[in-house]
Amino acid sequence: MKMQRLKTIIHFIEKNSIVADIGTDHGVVPIYLIEENIAKKVIATDISKPSLEKLENKLQEKAGSLNIETRCSDGLKQILPFEVDTIIISGMGGVLIEEILSHSIETAKTASTLILQPNNAVDHLRRWLLYNGFYIENEKDLFENRKYYTILCVKRGLDKPYTETEYKFGRRLIENQSIVLKKYLIHLKDEKSSILTELNSIGSSSASERINELQKDINEINEVIEAYDS
Ligand SMILES: C[S@@+](CC[C@H](N)C(=O)[O-])C[C@H]1O[C@@H](n2cnc3c(N)ncnc32)[C@H](O)[C@@H]1O
């Protein structure tokens, strides 16, 4: 397994579990989970028939020897409540992941673990999870191809209310003083600081709202960075 993002997702899967991989596309994760004897069975779904066919062709080459079932499905609609232990939804926008979970909330709630990797709107997804009785047990983050990714390991349960900063950057990543998060924050701060310098040099009054916003963001980022031990 070359891709660090997919490797990190796999790291969260419990041995002998029954897994649904939603939006599987090329099916790399299901094949790895079965070939390495991590999962007992995988149901691999995709909304697009041509996407699912990429995996189906690979399964045919392996003469049906892998315990992987494919289903063409919009989100979790073709997965029954209690049918799987673990649901993976990765490589999609955070709003789409939220929609998939909320449209099939019974199935989402009866899985013991959700492994979610949103490509954007992570704060939105964290907020939705907390408001809907899910608990973010752990998070891992990484850079791949110059992009920052976070992967959430989610269970049923309650947590203390999050601060706005925790929704944005992840309570577990902040608590664990993730080195990757620190790198990301420094990068974000540099980006915002250079926009701020540019706007300040223009000196236009119409930019004042944006300037205040940027300064607030930079202060928030500084607070997280300064809380690191070193
Ligand atoms: C960028 S690929 C991600 C593939 C893989 N999960 C990964 O993390 O690398 C997104 C896949 O999600 C599928 N998809 C998009 N919306 C979906 C939905 N509502 N239900 C199921 N699959 C969906 C797309 O067809 C596509 O194959």
The ligand as an SDF file (V2000), in Angstrom:
LIG
                    3D

 27 29  0  0  0  0  0  0  0  0999 V2000
  -12.4580   10.5590   -5.1090 C   0  0  0  0  0  0  0  0  0  0  0  0
  -13.2240    8.9950   -5.1030 S   0  0  0  0  0  0  0  0  0  0  0  0
  -12.6470    8.3600   -3.5450 C   0  0  0  0  0  0  0  0  0  0  0  0
  -12.2800    6.9280   -3.6500 C   0  0  0  0  0  0  0  0  0  0  0  0
  -11.8150    6.2790   -2.3560 C   0  0  0  0  0  0  0  0  0  0  0  0
  -12.8960    6.1820   -1.4030 N   0  0  0  0  0  0  0  0  0  0  0  0
  -10.6290    7.0110   -1.7710 C   0  0  0  0  0  0  0  0  0  0  0  0
  -10.7150    7.4930   -0.6440 O   0  0  0  0  0  0  0  0  0  0  0  0
   -9.5990    7.0930   -2.4540 O   0  0  0  0  0  0  0  0  0  0  0  0
  -14.9140    9.3570   -4.7360 C   0  0  0  0  0  0  0  0  0  0  0  0
  -15.8530    8.2310   -5.1110 C   0  0  0  0  0  0  0  0  0  0  0  0
  -17.0930    8.4510   -4.4320 O   0  0  0  0  0  0  0  0  0  0  0  0
  -18.1340    8.1060   -5.2920 C   0  0  0  0  0  0  0  0  0  0  0  0
  -19.3620    8.7940   -4.8110 N   0  0  0  0  0  0  0  0  0  0  0  0
  -19.6900   10.0910   -4.9210 C   0  0  0  0  0  0  0  0  0  0  0  0
  -20.8820   10.3260   -4.3470 N   0  0  0  0  0  0  0  0  0  0  0  0
  -21.3060    9.1420   -3.8260 C   0  0  0  0  0  0  0  0  0  0  0  0
  -22.4610    8.7300   -3.1180 C   0  0  0  0  0  0  0  0  0  0  0  0
  -23.4470    9.5700   -2.8210 N   0  0  0  0  0  0  0  0  0  0  0  0
  -22.5680    7.4330   -2.7750 N   0  0  0  0  0  0  0  0  0  0  0  0
  -21.5960    6.5380   -3.0820 C   0  0  0  0  0  0  0  0  0  0  0  0
  -20.4880    6.8760   -3.7580 N   0  0  0  0  0  0  0  0  0  0  0  0
  -20.3310    8.1590   -4.1300 C   0  0  0  0  0  0  0  0  0  0  0  0
  -17.6440    8.5540   -6.6700 C   0  0  0  0  0  0  0  0  0  0  0  0
  -18.3380    7.8750   -7.7110 O   0  0  0  0  0  0  0  0  0  0  0  0
  -16.1670    8.1710   -6.5780 C   0  0  0  0  0  0  0  0  0  0  0  0
  -15.9320    6.8830   -7.0730 O   0  0  0  0  0  0  0  0  0  0  0  0
  1  2  1  0
  2  3  1  0
  2 10  1  0
  3  4  1  0
  4  5  1  0
  5  6  1  0
  5  7  1  0
  7  8  2  0
  7  9  1  0
 10 11  1  0
 11 12  1  0
 11 26  1  0
 12 13  1  0
 13 14  1  0
 13 24  1  0
 14 15  1  0
 14 23  1  0
 15 16  2  0
 16 17  1  0
 17 18  1  0
 17 23  2  0
 18 19  1  0
 18 20  2  0
 20 21  1  0
 21 22  2  0
 22 23  1  0
 24 25  1  0
 24 26  1  0
 26 27  1  0
M  CHG  2   2   1   9  -1
M  END
$$$$
